[in-house]
């Protein structure tokens, strides 16, 4: 998943994850989300973040990555919405700790 994501083959990575014979872990979804950050793929980033948050609702790294992807795409309203969701859940990113 990480290699496909880094290579920009994000759709293939999603298909691979869905066909895995076991339940994908947070690390698998995190790898996919990291590939989305590199290639600014918003739709798959949202999907990967949702999957991460289903397993671990207070995973601040997923929120921060999604927020950064929105920012890199100049989608400021969406970035602000993610930051507000973090605030509403009493989550705060500490510098250098994602």
N, CA, C and O atoms as a GROMACS GRO file, in nm:
protein
  392
    1UNK      N    1   0.083  -0.118   0.000
    1UNK     CA    2   0.000   0.000   0.000
    1UNK      C    3   0.088   0.125   0.000
    1UNK      O    4   0.062   0.220  -0.073
    2UNK      N    5   0.191   0.123   0.082
    2UNK     CA    6   0.282   0.238   0.090
    2UNK      C    7   0.350   0.262  -0.044
    2UNK      O    8   0.359   0.376  -0.090
    3UNK      N    9   0.399   0.157  -0.107
    3UNK     CA   10   0.468   0.172  -0.235
    3UNK      C   11   0.373   0.221  -0.345
    3UNK      O   12   0.409   0.308  -0.424
    4UNK      N   13   0.254   0.165  -0.348
    4UNK     CA   14   0.156   0.211  -0.447
    4UNK      C   15   0.121   0.358  -0.423
    4UNK      O   16   0.110   0.436  -0.518
    5UNK      N   17   0.102   0.394  -0.297
    5UNK     CA   18   0.069   0.532  -0.264
    5UNK      C   19   0.179   0.629  -0.301
    5UNK      O   20   0.152   0.735  -0.358
    6UNK      N   21   0.302   0.594  -0.268
    6UNK     CA   22   0.414   0.682  -0.301
    6UNK      C   23   0.432   0.697  -0.452
    6UNK      O   24   0.478   0.801  -0.501
    7UNK      N   25   0.396   0.592  -0.525
    7UNK     CA   26   0.409   0.595  -0.672
    7UNK      C   27   0.291   0.668  -0.737
    7UNK      O   28   0.289   0.684  -0.859
    8UNK      N   29   0.194   0.711  -0.657
    8UNK     CA   30   0.079   0.781  -0.712
    8UNK      C   31  -0.030   0.690  -0.765
    8UNK      O   32  -0.123   0.737  -0.829
    9UNK      N   33  -0.019   0.562  -0.739
    9UNK     CA   34  -0.117   0.465  -0.786
    9UNK      C   35  -0.219   0.440  -0.675
    9UNK      O   36  -0.236   0.328  -0.627
   10UNK      N   37  -0.287   0.548  -0.636
   10UNK     CA   38  -0.375   0.545  -0.520
   10UNK      C   39  -0.500   0.462  -0.542
   10UNK      O   40  -0.546   0.394  -0.450
   11UNK      N   41  -0.557   0.468  -0.661
   11UNK     CA   42  -0.675   0.387  -0.688
   11UNK      C   43  -0.642   0.238  -0.677
   11UNK      O   44  -0.720   0.160  -0.622
   12UNK      N   45  -0.526   0.199  -0.728
   12UNK     CA   46  -0.482   0.060  -0.716
   12UNK      C   47  -0.462   0.022  -0.570
   12UNK      O   48  -0.496  -0.090  -0.530
   13UNK      N   49  -0.409   0.114  -0.492
   13UNK     CA   50  -0.387   0.088  -0.350
   13UNK      C   51  -0.520   0.064  -0.279
   13UNK      O   52  -0.529  -0.024  -0.194
   14UNK      N   53  -0.623   0.142  -0.312
   14UNK     CA   54  -0.754   0.123  -0.251
   14UNK      C   55  -0.811  -0.014  -0.287
   14UNK      O   56  -0.864  -0.084  -0.201
   15UNK      N   57  -0.799  -0.052  -0.413
   15UNK     CA   58  -0.847  -0.184  -0.456
   15UNK      C   59  -0.772  -0.294  -0.381
   15UNK      O   60  -0.833  -0.391  -0.336
   16UNK      N   61  -0.642  -0.278  -0.368
   16UNK     CA   62  -0.561  -0.376  -0.297
   16UNK      C   63  -0.607  -0.389  -0.152
   16UNK      O   64  -0.621  -0.500  -0.100
   17UNK      N   65  -0.630  -0.276  -0.086
   17UNK     CA   66  -0.673  -0.279   0.054
   17UNK      C   67  -0.809  -0.347   0.067
   17UNK      O   68  -0.829  -0.428   0.158
   18UNK      N   69  -0.900  -0.317  -0.022
   18UNK     CA   70  -1.034  -0.377  -0.016
   18UNK      C   71  -1.031  -0.527  -0.040
   18UNK      O   72  -1.117  -0.599   0.010
   19UNK      N   73  -0.932  -0.575  -0.116
   19UNK     CA   74  -0.924  -0.718  -0.146
   19UNK      C   75  -0.837  -0.795  -0.047
   19UNK      O   76  -0.822  -0.916  -0.061
   20UNK      N   77  -0.782  -0.727   0.052
   20UNK     CA   78  -0.697  -0.796   0.150
   20UNK      C   79  -0.778  -0.904   0.221
   20UNK      O   80  -0.896  -0.884   0.251
   21UNK      N   81  -0.718  -1.019   0.248
   21UNK     CA   82  -0.793  -1.127   0.313
   21UNK      C   83  -0.811  -1.106   0.464
   21UNK      O   84  -0.861  -1.194   0.533
   22UNK      N   85  -0.771  -0.991   0.514
   22UNK     CA   86  -0.787  -0.959   0.655
   22UNK      C   87  -0.826  -0.811   0.668
   22UNK      O   88  -0.815  -0.735   0.572
   23UNK      N   89  -0.870  -0.774   0.786
   23UNK     CA   90  -0.910  -0.636   0.811
   23UNK      C   91  -0.788  -0.544   0.809
   23UNK      O   92  -0.692  -0.569   0.882
   24UNK      N   93  -0.789  -0.439   0.725
   24UNK     CA   94  -0.675  -0.347   0.721
   24UNK      C   95  -0.656  -0.278   0.857
   24UNK      O   96  -0.753  -0.246   0.925
   25UNK      N   97  -0.533  -0.255   0.893
   25UNK     CA   98  -0.502  -0.189   1.020
   25UNK      C   99  -0.491  -0.038   0.999
   25UNK      O  100  -0.497   0.012   0.886
   26UNK      N  101  -0.475   0.031   1.108
   26UNK     CA  102  -0.455   0.176   1.102
   26UNK      C  103  -0.329   0.208   1.024
   26UNK      O  104  -0.323   0.309   0.954
   27UNK      N  105  -0.228   0.124   1.035
   27UNK     CA  106  -0.103   0.148   0.961
   27UNK      C  107  -0.125   0.141   0.810
   27UNK      O  108  -0.066   0.218   0.735
   28UNK      N  109  -0.208   0.050   0.767
   28UNK     CA  110  -0.239   0.038   0.624
   28UNK      C  111  -0.310   0.164   0.576
   28UNK      O  112  -0.272   0.223   0.475
   29UNK      N  113  -0.414   0.205   0.650
   29UNK     CA  114  -0.487   0.326   0.612
   29UNK      C  115  -0.397   0.449   0.621
   29UNK      O  116  -0.407   0.540   0.539
   30UNK      N  117  -0.310   0.453   0.721
   30UNK     CA  118  -0.217   0.565   0.735
   30UNK      C  119  -0.120   0.574   0.618
   30UNK      O  120  -0.087   0.683   0.573
   31UNK      N  121  -0.076   0.459   0.568
   31UNK     CA  122   0.011   0.458   0.450
   31UNK      C  123  -0.062   0.514   0.329
   31UNK      O  124  -0.005   0.590   0.251
   32UNK      N  125  -0.188   0.475   0.314
   32UNK     CA  126  -0.267   0.526   0.204
   32UNK      C  127  -0.288   0.677   0.218
   32UNK      O  128  -0.279   0.751   0.120
   33UNK      N  129  -0.315   0.722   0.339
   33UNK     CA  130  -0.332   0.865   0.364
   33UNK      C  131  -0.204   0.942   0.335
   33UNK      O  132  -0.208   1.053   0.283
   34UNK      N  133  -0.091   0.884   0.369
   34UNK     CA  134   0.038   0.947   0.338
   34UNK      C  135   0.059   0.962   0.188
   34UNK      O  136   0.112   1.064   0.142
   35UNK      N  137   0.020   0.862   0.111
   35UNK     CA  138   0.028   0.872  -0.035
   35UNK      C  139  -0.063   0.981  -0.089
   35UNK      O  140  -0.029   1.050  -0.185
   36UNK      N  141  -0.179   0.996  -0.026
   36UNK     CA  142  -0.271   1.102  -0.067
   36UNK      C  143  -0.212   1.239  -0.039
   36UNK      O  144  -0.234   1.334  -0.115
   37UNK      N  145  -0.136   1.251   0.069
   37UNK     CA  146  -0.071   1.378   0.102
   37UNK      C  147   0.032   1.412  -0.005
   37UNK      O  148   0.040   1.526  -0.050
   38UNK      N  149   0.111   1.314  -0.045
   38UNK     CA  150   0.214   1.336  -0.146
   38UNK      C  151   0.152   1.381  -0.278
   38UNK      O  152   0.204   1.471  -0.344
   39UNK      N  153   0.041   1.319  -0.316
   39UNK     CA  154  -0.019   1.343  -0.448
   39UNK      C  155  -0.147   1.427  -0.443
   39UNK      O  156  -0.216   1.440  -0.544
   40UNK      N  157  -0.179   1.483  -0.327
   40UNK     CA  158  -0.295   1.572  -0.309
   40UNK      C  159  -0.425   1.512  -0.363
   40UNK      O  160  -0.499   1.577  -0.436
   41UNK      N  161  -0.452   1.388  -0.326
   41UNK     CA  162  -0.575   1.321  -0.370
   41UNK      C  163  -0.678   1.330  -0.257
   41UNK      O  164  -0.674   1.253  -0.161
   42UNK      N  165  -0.772   1.425  -0.271
   42UNK     CA  166  -0.865   1.455  -0.163
   42UNK      C  167  -0.968   1.346  -0.136
   42UNK      O  168  -0.995   1.314  -0.020
   43UNK      N  169  -1.025   1.289  -0.239
   43UNK     CA  170  -1.132   1.191  -0.219
   43UNK      C  171  -1.083   1.068  -0.145
   43UNK      O  172  -1.147   1.023  -0.049
   44UNK      N  173  -0.972   1.014  -0.188
   44UNK     CA  174  -0.918   0.895  -0.120
   44UNK      C  175  -0.868   0.933   0.019
   44UNK      O  176  -0.876   0.852   0.112
   45UNK      N  177  -0.817   1.055   0.034
   45UNK     CA  178  -0.772   1.101   0.166
   45UNK      C  179  -0.889   1.103   0.265
   45UNK      O  180  -0.876   1.060   0.379
   46UNK      N  181  -1.004   1.154   0.220
   46UNK     CA  182  -1.123   1.156   0.307
   46UNK      C  183  -1.165   1.014   0.344
   46UNK      O  184  -1.198   0.986   0.459
   47UNK      N  185  -1.163   0.926   0.246
   47UNK     CA  186  -1.201   0.786   0.270
   47UNK      C  187  -1.106   0.719   0.370
   47UNK      O  188  -1.151   0.654   0.465
   48UNK      N  189  -0.976   0.736   0.350
   48UNK     CA  190  -0.878   0.676   0.440
   48UNK      C  191  -0.892   0.733   0.582
   48UNK      O  192  -0.881   0.660   0.680
   49UNK      N  193  -0.916   0.864   0.591
   49UNK     CA  194  -0.933   0.926   0.722
   49UNK      C  195  -1.055   0.870   0.793
   49UNK      O  196  -1.050   0.841   0.912
   50UNK      N  197  -1.166   0.855   0.721
   50UNK     CA  198  -1.287   0.797   0.780
   50UNK      C  199  -1.260   0.657   0.833
   50UNK      O  200  -1.305   0.621   0.942
   51UNK      N  201  -1.185   0.577   0.757
   51UNK     CA  202  -1.154   0.440   0.800
   51UNK      C  203  -1.066   0.441   0.924
   51UNK      O  204  -1.086   0.360   1.015
   52UNK      N  205  -0.970   0.532   0.930
   52UNK     CA  206  -0.885   0.543   1.048
   52UNK      C  207  -0.968   0.582   1.169
   52UNK      O  208  -0.954   0.524   1.277
   53UNK      N  209  -1.055   0.681   1.152
   53UNK     CA  210  -1.133   0.732   1.265
   53UNK      C  211  -1.238   0.634   1.312
   53UNK      O  212  -1.281   0.641   1.428
   54UNK      N  213  -1.282   0.543   1.227
   54UNK     CA  214  -1.373   0.436   1.271
   54UNK      C  215  -1.302   0.346   1.372
   54UNK      O  216  -1.362   0.301   1.470
   55UNK      N  217  -1.174   0.320   1.347
   55UNK     CA  218  -1.097   0.233   1.435
   55UNK      C  219  -1.042   0.305   1.557
   55UNK      O  220  -1.033   0.248   1.666
   56UNK      N  221  -1.007   0.430   1.537
   56UNK     CA  222  -0.942   0.507   1.644
   56UNK      C  223  -0.992   0.653   1.636
   56UNK      O  224  -0.927   0.736   1.572
   57UNK      N  225  -1.105   0.682   1.700
   57UNK     CA  226  -1.169   0.813   1.684
   57UNK      C  227  -1.084   0.934   1.726
   57UNK      O  228  -1.111   1.046   1.681
   58UNK      N  229  -0.987   0.915   1.808
   58UNK     CA  230  -0.905   1.028   1.854
   58UNK      C  231  -0.765   1.026   1.794
   58UNK      O  232  -0.669   1.072   1.857
   59UNK      N  233  -0.754   0.975   1.673
   59UNK     CA  234  -0.625   0.971   1.605
   59UNK      C  235  -0.597   1.109   1.545
   59UNK      O  236  -0.647   1.142   1.437
   60UNK      N  237  -0.519   1.186   1.616
   60UNK     CA  238  -0.494   1.325   1.575
   60UNK      C  239  -0.414   1.333   1.446
   60UNK      O  240  -0.430   1.428   1.369
   61UNK      N  241  -0.327   1.236   1.421
   61UNK     CA  242  -0.245   1.238   1.301
   61UNK      C  243  -0.331   1.236   1.175
   61UNK      O  244  -0.298   1.303   1.076
   62UNK      N  245  -0.441   1.160   1.177
   62UNK     CA  246  -0.530   1.154   1.061
   62UNK      C  247  -0.593   1.290   1.035
   62UNK      O  248  -0.602   1.334   0.920
   63UNK      N  249  -0.638   1.356   1.141
   63UNK     CA  250  -0.695   1.490   1.126
   63UNK      C  251  -0.592   1.589   1.071
   63UNK      O  252  -0.622   1.668   0.982
   64UNK      N  253  -0.471   1.584   1.125
   64UNK     CA  254  -0.367   1.678   1.082
   64UNK      C  255  -0.331   1.655   0.936
   64UNK      O  256  -0.318   1.751   0.860
   65UNK      N  257  -0.313   1.529   0.896
   65UNK     CA  258  -0.282   1.501   0.755
   65UNK      C  259  -0.392   1.548   0.662
   65UNK      O  260  -0.365   1.609   0.559
   66UNK      N  261  -0.517   1.520   0.698
   66UNK     CA  262  -0.629   1.563   0.614
   66UNK      C  263  -0.633   1.716   0.606
   66UNK      O  264  -0.654   1.772   0.498
   67UNK      N  265  -0.613   1.782   0.718
   67UNK     CA  266  -0.611   1.928   0.719
   67UNK      C  267  -0.500   1.981   0.629
   67UNK      O  268  -0.520   2.077   0.555
   68UNK      N  269  -0.383   1.920   0.636
   68UNK     CA  270  -0.271   1.963   0.552
   68UNK      C  271  -0.296   1.939   0.404
   68UNK      O  272  -0.255   2.019   0.320
   69UNK      N  273  -0.364   1.829   0.371
   69UNK     CA  274  -0.398   1.801   0.232
   69UNK      C  275  -0.494   1.908   0.179
   69UNK      O  276  -0.477   1.958   0.068
   70UNK      N  277  -0.593   1.943   0.260
   70UNK     CA  278  -0.684   2.052   0.220
   70UNK      C  279  -0.607   2.182   0.202
   70UNK      O  280  -0.630   2.254   0.104
   71UNK      N  281  -0.518   2.214   0.295
   71UNK     CA  282  -0.440   2.337   0.285
   71UNK      C  283  -0.354   2.341   0.160
   71UNK      O  284  -0.346   2.444   0.093
   72UNK      N  285  -0.289   2.229   0.129
   72UNK     CA  286  -0.204   2.224   0.010
   72UNK      C  287  -0.284   2.240  -0.119
   72UNK      O  288  -0.231   2.281  -0.222
   73UNK      N  289  -0.413   2.208  -0.112
   73UNK     CA  290  -0.501   2.222  -0.229
   73UNK      C  291  -0.578   2.354  -0.227
   73UNK      O  292  -0.670   2.374  -0.306
   74UNK      N  293  -0.541   2.444  -0.137
   74UNK     CA  294  -0.607   2.574  -0.121
   74UNK      C  295  -0.756   2.561  -0.093
   74UNK      O  296  -0.835   2.645  -0.136
   75UNK      N  297  -0.793   2.457  -0.022
   75UNK     CA  298  -0.933   2.436   0.017
   75UNK      C  299  -0.946   2.480   0.163
   75UNK      O  300  -0.958   2.398   0.253
   76UNK      N  301  -0.941   2.610   0.183
   76UNK     CA  302  -0.930   2.667   0.317
   76UNK      C  303  -1.052   2.641   0.403
   76UNK      O  304  -1.038   2.619   0.523
   77UNK      N  305  -1.171   2.644   0.346
   77UNK     CA  306  -1.292   2.619   0.424
   77UNK      C  307  -1.292   2.477   0.480
   77UNK      O  308  -1.324   2.456   0.597
   78UNK      N  309  -1.255   2.380   0.396
   78UNK     CA  310  -1.250   2.241   0.441
   78UNK      C  311  -1.141   2.223   0.547
   78UNK      O  312  -1.159   2.150   0.645
   79UNK      N  313  -1.028   2.290   0.527
   79UNK     CA  314  -0.921   2.282   0.626
   79UNK      C  315  -0.970   2.336   0.760
   79UNK      O  316  -0.944   2.276   0.865
   80UNK      N  317  -1.040   2.447   0.758
   80UNK     CA  318  -1.093   2.505   0.880
   80UNK      C  319  -1.195   2.412   0.946
   80UNK      O  320  -1.198   2.401   1.069
   81UNK      N  321  -1.278   2.344   0.865
   81UNK     CA  322  -1.375   2.248   0.919
   81UNK      C  323  -1.306   2.134   0.992
   81UNK      O  324  -1.351   2.092   1.099
   82UNK      N  325  -1.197   2.085   0.937
   82UNK     CA  326  -1.123   1.976   1.002
   82UNK      C  327  -1.064   2.026   1.134
   82UNK      O  328  -1.070   1.956   1.235
   83UNK      N  329  -1.008   2.145   1.132
   83UNK     CA  330  -0.952   2.203   1.255
   83UNK      C  331  -1.059   2.222   1.361
   83UNK      O  332  -1.034   2.201   1.480
   84UNK      N  333  -1.179   2.263   1.319
   84UNK     CA  334  -1.289   2.279   1.415
   84UNK      C  335  -1.334   2.145   1.472
   84UNK      O  336  -1.366   2.135   1.590
   85UNK      N  337  -1.336   2.042   1.387
   85UNK     CA  338  -1.369   1.908   1.436
   85UNK      C  339  -1.270   1.865   1.543
   85UNK      O  340  -1.308   1.806   1.644
   86UNK      N  341  -1.142   1.894   1.520
   86UNK     CA  342  -1.040   1.861   1.619
   86UNK      C  343  -1.067   1.937   1.749
   86UNK      O  344  -1.058   1.880   1.858
   87UNK      N  345  -1.098   2.062   1.736
   87UNK     CA  346  -1.125   2.146   1.854
   87UNK      C  347  -1.248   2.096   1.929
   87UNK      O  348  -1.248   2.090   2.052
   88UNK      N  349  -1.354   2.059   1.855
   88UNK     CA  350  -1.476   2.008   1.918
   88UNK      C  351  -1.453   1.878   1.993
   88UNK      O  352  -1.522   1.849   2.090
   89UNK      N  353  -1.356   1.801   1.949
   89UNK     CA  354  -1.323   1.675   2.016
   89UNK      C  355  -1.214   1.693   2.122
   89UNK      O  356  -1.159   1.596   2.175
   90UNK      N  357  -1.182   1.820   2.151
   90UNK     CA  358  -1.080   1.855   2.250
   90UNK      C  359  -0.945   1.794   2.214
   90UNK      O  360  -0.872   1.747   2.301
   91UNK      N  361  -0.914   1.795   2.086
   91UNK     CA  362  -0.788   1.740   2.038
   91UNK      C  363  -0.697   1.855   1.999
   91UNK      O  364  -0.740   1.950   1.934
   92UNK      N  365  -0.573   1.846   2.040
   92UNK     CA  366  -0.478   1.951   2.005
   92UNK      C  367  -0.348   1.886   1.964
   92UNK      O  368  -0.296   1.799   2.033
   93UNK      N  369  -0.297   1.930   1.848
   93UNK     CA  370  -0.170   1.878   1.800
   93UNK      C  371  -0.058   1.954   1.871
   93UNK      O  372  -0.056   2.077   1.875
   94UNK      N  373   0.032   1.878   1.926
   94UNK     CA  374   0.150   1.938   1.988
   94UNK      C  375   0.260   1.945   1.883
   94UNK      O  376   0.284   1.846   1.814
   95UNK      N  377   0.328   2.058   1.870
   95UNK     CA  378   0.430   2.073   1.765
   95UNK      C  379   0.531   1.958   1.766
   95UNK      O  380   0.587   1.922   1.870
   96UNK      N  381   0.551   1.902   1.646
   96UNK     CA  382   0.648   1.793   1.632
   96UNK      C  383   0.603   1.660   1.684
   96UNK      O  384   0.686   1.572   1.706
   97UNK      N  385   0.472   1.641   1.705
   97UNK     CA  386   0.422   1.517   1.765
   97UNK      C  387   0.310   1.453   1.685
   97UNK      O  388   0.207   1.417   1.742
   98UNK      N  389   0.326   1.439   1.553
   98UNK     CA  390   0.222   1.369   1.476
   98UNK      C  391   0.265   1.229   1.446
   98UNK      O  392   0.191   1.154   1.383
   0.00000   0.00000   0.00000
